[in-house]
Amino acid sequence: MNDLVDVAVVGAGPYGLSLAAHLRRSGVSHRQFGLPMKLWREHMPRGMFLKSQGFASNLSDPDGAHTLRNFCLETGKRYADYGIPVSLQDFVDYGEWFQQGRGLEVEEQLVTDVAQRPGWFELTLDDGQRVDARQVVVAVGVEHFPRIPEVLAELPAELCTHSSAHDDLSGFDGQDVIVVGAGQSALETAALLHENGARTRLVARRRRLSWNGYPLLPDRSLWQRMREPEAGLGSGLSTWFYSEHPEWFRRLPEQVRIERARTALGPAGGWWLRERVEGCFPVHVGHRLDWAKATGDQVRLGVRVGGQVREFAADHVICATGYPPALSRLRMIGSGLRSSISLVGGTPRVDADFESSVPGLYFTGPLVAPSHGPVMRFVYGADYAARRIASRVERSATRPLVTGGAG
C-alpha cells in the first residue's frame, strides 16, 4: 500500500480549487489531481463571457482575499459587481492567480479509476501510478456529460459536434453552420460564429427565445429588494432560494428536487448578448429535429414545424444542448464502486456535507444538483460546497498538518 493521504481531490476547476484552498488552510493532508480550469481553457470558445455577475464568479477563499474583484484590481482588468460581464479569458487567468496565490499544488494528471478498498480508496492515474486516500472528493465539471440529441448522434464528428468541442470558432469562417439549442451556450456560440464569418442559423424547439433582464439597481427600496431580491444566480424569490439556501432545497421532496435541478433557471440568454443575436442571423424557433443524414461533406436536417417538415443543409452542426449529469457517464467510477452508490435522478445521493452512501466518498458540483439544487451548476455554488466538505473531512482527518495559508 502507498502512504495514505487523508483526502484526494479529483478535479481542478472552480469547485476543486476552492476545496483545496480550504483544505490547505485547515492543514488537512491532501493531494489534488486534474488540469487546472481545463473545462474553461479547452471546452469554451474564445470571446465568451460568463453569464454570472462579477460578485457571483468568485472561487471560495477561506480568507476572502483572492476574489475576482481583487484579481482585477491587481491586474488592471475591468470589473464591477454588477453590469460588466466577466470574460472567459479573465476568468481563466483569475483561476491561475487564485491557485498561485493560495499555494495550491495540483498534480496535472487525470484520474482514470477510483476503487474502494477496506478502509481506504485506491486511485489510478493516467500514467499508471496508484494513490491511496482515506477519503475522496470528486469535483469534476460538466465536460464529462455533453449531450448530443439522439437524432444527431450517428452523424460523423466532422459534420456534427457538441459546443464543448470548440475553443476557437474562427475556423468556421465562410461555412454554413447550424447551431441547435436555445440557451446561453447556443446563443453565444451562434453569435461568435456569425462574428467570425460563418453563415449561421439557430434552430430551437422552444417557441421563443428567453432573455435575462438587466441587473437590478442596488439602491432600490427595501420593499423592492424584498419582492425581487438580487442573488448569485439572478433576481427573484425562487432564484434567491436556489442561490442562497441549498440546505433548504435538499428538504424538498425527491421528485421535486430532480425536476427543479433539471428545469430551474431554464434556457435564456444574457442581457448583454441580445443585440448580438436579434436581427443578426436567422433564428428558427418552434422547430423540432425530425431526421438527419450526411450527404458527402454536408449534413441535411429535417426539421418539423407545426405539421410541416422543412429541410436545412449545412457544412456543420453544433449542438449546444447541455450537459445532463449522470454517474453512469463518469468513467473513473468503475462498475464495482458505482453499484454501491445510491442515486437520485441518476446522480449520487449525497448528504448535507456532500458525502455519498459510500462512507468517505464525496461528490460536488453539477453532479449533485438534484441533492443541493441548481446552484451546483454554477461557480457561485463552490463556496457553500467547499466550506461544508472541508469542515466535514477536517473532523475525520487522522493526520492533521501544520495549518497552511496562502503561499
C-alpha positions in Angstrom: 0.0 0.0 0.0 1.2 3.5 -0.8 1.3 6.1 2.0 -2.2 7.1 2.8 -3.2 10.7 2.3 -6.3 12.0 4.2 -8.1 13.4 1.1 -7.7 13.0 -2.6 -9.4 15.8 -4.6 -10.3 14.8 -8.2 -10.7 17.8 -10.3 -9.1 21.3 -10.5 -11.8 23.6 -11.7 -13.6 26.1 -9.5 -15.0 23.5 -7.2 -11.8 21.5 -6.8 -9.6 24.6 -6.4 -12.0 26.1 -3.9 -12.0 23.0 -1.8 -8.2 22.6 -1.9 -7.9 26.2 -0.6 -9.9 25.3 2.4 -8.1 22.0 3.0 -4.7 23.7 2.8 -5.9 26.4 5.2 -7.1 23.9 7.8 -4.0 21.7 7.4 -5.7 18.5 6.2 -3.2 16.3 4.2 -4.4 16.1 0.7 -3.4 15.6 -2.9 -5.2 17.2 -5.9 -5.4 15.8 -9.4 -6.5 17.4 -12.6 -5.7 20.0 -15.2 -6.5 23.4 -13.7 -9.5 25.1 -15.2 -9.5 22.5 -18.0 -13.2 22.9 -18.9 -12.8 26.7 -19.2 -9.5 26.5 -21.1 -10.3 23.8 -23.6 -14.1 23.5 -23.9 -15.3 27.1 -24.0 -14.9 29.3 -27.1 -12.6 32.3 -27.2 -14.6 35.5 -26.9 -17.1 34.0 -24.5 -18.4 35.8 -21.4 -19.6 34.3 -18.2 -23.3 34.6 -17.5 -22.8 35.2 -13.8 -22.3 38.7 -12.4 -18.9 39.6 -11.1 -19.8 39.2 -7.4 -21.1 35.7 -8.2 -18.0 34.5 -10.0 -15.6 34.1 -7.1 -13.8 30.9 -6.2 -14.1 30.2 -2.5 -11.2 31.6 -0.5 -11.2 31.0 3.3 -9.6 34.4 3.9 -11.7 36.3 1.4 -8.6 37.8 -0.2 -8.5 36.0 -3.5 -11.7 37.4 -5.0 -12.3 38.2 -8.7 -12.5 41.9 -7.6 -9.0 41.8 -6.1 -7.6 39.9 -9.1 -9.0 42.6 -11.4 -7.7 45.4 -9.2 -4.2 43.8 -9.1 -4.0 43.2 -12.8 -5.8 46.2 -14.1 -8.8 44.3 -15.5 -12.2 46.0 -15.9 -14.6 44.8 -13.1 -17.9 45.6 -11.5 -20.0 43.5 -9.1 -23.0 44.2 -11.4 -23.4 45.0 -15.0 -20.0 44.2 -16.6 -19.8 40.7 -18.0 -16.7 38.7 -17.0 -14.7 37.5 -20.0 -13.7 33.9 -20.3 -10.0 34.8 -20.5 -10.2 36.9 -17.4 -11.9 34.1 -15.5 -9.2 31.6 -16.6 -6.5 34.0 -15.6 -8.2 34.5 -12.3 -8.3 30.8 -11.6 -4.5 30.6 -12.2 -4.0 33.7 -10.0 -6.1 32.0 -7.3 -4.2 28.8 -7.5 -0.8 30.5 -7.2 -2.0 32.9 -4.5 -3.3 30.1 -2.3 -0.2 28.0 -2.9 -2.2 25.1 -4.3 -0.2 22.2 -5.6 -2.2 20.5 -8.4 -0.7 17.3 -9.8 -1.6 17.7 -13.5 -2.7 14.1 -14.1 -6.1 12.7 -14.7 -7.7 10.0 -12.5 -8.8 7.1 -14.6 -10.2 4.9 -11.8 -11.4 5.1 -8.3 -11.8 1.8 -6.4 -12.8 1.1 -2.9 -10.5 -0.9 -0.6 -11.0 -2.0 3.0 -10.7 1.4 4.9 -9.4 3.4 2.0 -9.7 4.2 -1.7 -7.2 3.5 -4.5 -7.0 5.9 -7.3 -5.3 5.1 -10.6 -3.8 7.9 -12.6 -3.4 8.2 -16.3 0.3 7.3 -16.1 -0.5 4.1 -14.2 0.5 5.4 -10.8 -1.6 4.3 -7.8 -2.6 6.7 -5.0 -4.2 5.7 -1.7 -6.5 8.0 0.2 -8.8 7.7 3.2 -11.4 10.0 1.6 -12.0 11.1 -2.0 -13.8 14.2 -3.2 -14.9 14.0 -6.9 -15.1 17.6 -8.0 -15.4 17.3 -11.8 -17.1 19.6 -14.2 -19.6 19.2 -16.9 -17.1 18.2 -19.5 -17.9 14.6 -18.7 -21.6 15.0 -19.7 -22.1 16.7 -23.1 -25.4 15.7 -24.7 -26.0 15.3 -28.4 -29.6 14.7 -29.4 -30.3 11.1 -30.4 -31.4 12.2 -33.9 -27.9 13.7 -34.5 -25.8 11.1 -32.6 -25.0 8.9 -35.6 -23.6 11.8 -37.7 -19.8 11.7 -38.2 -17.8 14.1 -35.9 -16.5 16.1 -38.9 -20.2 17.1 -39.6 -21.7 17.3 -36.1 -20.1 18.2 -32.7 -21.1 19.4 -29.3 -20.3 23.0 -28.4 -17.8 21.8 -25.8 -15.6 20.5 -28.7 -14.7 24.1 -29.7 -12.4 26.6 -28.0 -12.0 28.6 -31.2 -14.8 29.2 -33.7 -12.9 31.2 -36.2 -12.2 28.0 -38.2 -15.8 28.1 -39.4 -15.2 31.3 -41.4 -17.1 31.1 -44.7 -19.0 27.9 -43.8 -22.7 27.2 -43.3 -23.2 26.3 -39.6 -26.4 25.3 -37.8 -26.5 25.7 -34.0 -29.0 23.6 -32.2 -30.3 24.9 -28.8 -31.9 28.0 -27.1 -29.8 28.6 -24.0 -26.8 30.9 -23.3 -24.3 28.4 -24.9 -26.3 28.2 -28.1 -27.0 31.9 -28.4 -23.4 32.9 -27.7 -22.0 30.1 -29.9 -24.2 31.4 -32.8 -23.2 35.0 -32.1 -19.5 34.2 -32.1 -19.8 32.1 -35.3 -21.5 35.0 -37.0 -18.9 37.4 -35.8 -16.1 35.1 -37.0 -17.5 35.0 -40.6 -19.7 31.9 -40.6 -23.1 31.8 -42.2 -25.0 31.0 -39.1 -28.5 29.9 -38.3 -30.0 28.9 -34.9 -32.6 26.1 -34.7 -34.5 25.7 -31.4 -37.5 23.6 -30.4 -38.6 26.3 -27.9 -41.4 28.6 -29.2 -39.5 31.7 -28.4 -36.1 32.8 -27.1 -35.8 34.0 -23.5 -33.5 36.7 -22.3 -32.4 37.7 -18.8 -33.3 41.2 -17.8 -30.8 44.0 -17.0 -29.2 43.8 -13.5 -31.4 45.4 -10.9 -30.2 48.6 -9.3 -28.5 48.0 -5.9 -30.1 51.2 -4.4 -33.7 50.0 -4.8 -36.0 50.5 -1.9 -36.1 47.8 0.8 -39.6 46.8 -0.3 -38.4 46.3 -3.9 -35.4 44.3 -2.8 -37.7 42.1 -0.7 -40.1 41.5 -3.5 -37.4 40.8 -6.1 -34.1 40.1 -4.4 -30.9 40.0 -6.4 -28.9 36.8 -5.7 -26.0 34.9 -7.0 -28.0 33.2 -9.8 -30.1 36.2 -10.8 -33.1 38.1 -9.5 -36.4 36.9 -7.9 -37.5 35.0 -4.9 -37.2 31.5 -6.4 -33.7 32.3 -7.7 -32.7 33.7 -4.3 -33.9 30.4 -2.7 -31.8 28.3 -5.1 -28.8 30.7 -4.8 -28.6 31.2 -1.0 -30.3 28.2 0.6 -29.2 24.8 -0.8 -29.6 23.4 2.8 -33.4 24.2 2.4 -33.5 22.8 -1.2 -32.4 19.4 0.0 -35.5 19.2 2.2 -37.9 19.3 -0.8 -39.5 16.0 -2.0 -37.1 14.0 -4.1 -39.1 14.2 -7.3 -39.4 18.0 -6.9 -35.7 18.3 -6.5 -34.9 16.2 -9.5 -37.3 18.2 -11.7 -36.1 21.6 -10.4 -32.5 20.7 -10.7 -33.2 20.0 -14.4 -35.5 22.8 -15.3 -35.0 25.8 -12.9 -33.2 28.7 -14.5 -34.1 27.3 -17.9 -32.6 28.3 -21.3 -32.1 32.0 -21.5 -29.5 34.5 -22.9 -27.7 37.1 -21.0 -29.0 40.7 -21.4 -25.7 41.8 -22.9 -25.9 39.2 -25.7 -29.3 40.1 -27.1 -28.2 42.8 -29.5 -25.6 40.3 -31.0 -28.3 37.8 -31.9 -31.6 39.5 -32.8 -31.6 40.6 -36.5 -28.0 39.4 -37.0 -28.7 35.9 -38.4 -31.7 33.6 -39.0 -33.3 32.2 -35.8 -35.8 29.3 -36.2 -37.8 28.8 -33.0 -40.5 26.2 -32.6 -38.6 23.8 -34.8 -38.0 20.2 -33.7 -35.4 17.9 -35.3 -37.0 15.1 -37.2 -34.2 13.4 -39.0 -30.6 14.0 -40.0 -28.3 12.4 -42.6 -24.8 13.0 -44.0 -24.6 13.7 -47.7 -21.0 13.9 -48.8 -19.3 16.8 -47.0 -22.6 18.3 -45.8 -25.3 17.4 -43.3 -29.0 17.7 -44.1 -31.6 18.1 -41.4 -35.3 17.5 -41.5 -36.9 20.0 -39.0 -40.6 19.8 -38.1 -42.5 23.0 -37.5 -46.2 22.5 -37.0 -47.3 19.8 -39.4 -44.6 20.5 -41.9 -41.1 19.3 -42.3 -38.5 21.7 -43.6 -35.1 20.7 -44.8 -31.9 22.6 -44.0 -28.4 21.9 -45.2 -25.1 22.9 -43.6 -21.4 22.2 -43.6 -21.5 21.6 -39.8 -24.0 21.3 -36.9 -23.0 22.4 -33.4 -25.2 21.0 -30.6 -25.4 23.4 -27.7 -27.8 21.1 -26.0 -26.5 20.9 -22.4 -24.7 18.6 -20.1 -27.2 16.5 -18.1 -25.1 14.9 -15.3 -25.2 11.2 -14.7 -23.0 9.0 -12.6 -23.1 6.3 -15.3 -21.2 8.6 -17.6 -18.3 9.2 -15.2 -15.9 6.6 -16.4 -13.5 6.9 -13.5 -16.1 5.4 -11.2 -15.9 1.7 -12.1 -19.0 -0.5 -12.1 -18.0 -2.2 -8.8 -17.9 1.1 -6.8 -20.8 2.6 -8.8 -23.1 -0.2 -7.8 -22.6 0.8 -4.1 -23.6 4.4 -4.6 -27.2 5.3 -4.0 -28.7 7.5 -6.7 -31.2 10.3 -7.0 -32.2 11.1 -10.6 -29.2 9.2 -11.9 -26.7 11.3 -9.8 -25.1 10.4 -6.5 -27.3 10.9 -3.5 -25.3 12.9 -1.1 -26.0 14.2 2.5 -25.8 17.7 3.9 -22.0 17.5 3.7 -21.9 16.0 0.2 -20.9 12.5 1.4 -22.4 9.7 -0.7 -23.8 6.4 0.5 -20.2 5.1 0.4 -18.5 6.4 3.5 -15.6 8.7 2.7 -16.6 9.2 -0.9 -17.9 12.8 -1.7 -19.2 14.4 -4.8 -19.7 18.1 -5.6 -20.5 20.4 -8.5 -23.1 19.8 -11.2 -23.3 16.1 -10.4 -25.1 16.8 -7.1 -27.6 19.4 -8.3 -30.6 17.1 -7.6 -29.4 16.9 -4.0 -28.3 20.5 -3.3 -30.0 22.5 -6.1 -29.3 24.4 -9.3 -26.6 26.5 -7.6 -24.3 23.5 -8.0 -24.4 24.1 -11.8 -22.7 27.5 -11.3 -19.4 28.8 -9.9 -21.4 30.5 -7.2 -22.1 27.2 -5.5 -18.4 26.4 -4.9 -18.2 28.5 -1.7 -21.1 26.6 0.0 -19.8 23.2 -1.1 -16.2 23.8 -0.2 -17.0 25.0 3.3 -19.3 22.1 4.0 -17.0 19.4 2.7 -13.8 20.9 4.3 -15.5 21.1 7.7 -16.6 17.5 7.4 -13.3 16.0 6.2 -11.4 18.1 8.7 -13.3 16.4 11.6 -12.5 13.0 10.2 -8.9 13.6 9.1 -6.4 11.5 11.0 -3.1 13.2 10.3 -3.5 16.9 10.6 -0.6 19.0 9.3 0.6 22.4 10.4 -2.0 25.0 9.3 -1.1 26.4 5.9 -2.1 29.8 4.5 -1.5 31.3 1.1 1.9 30.7 -0.4 
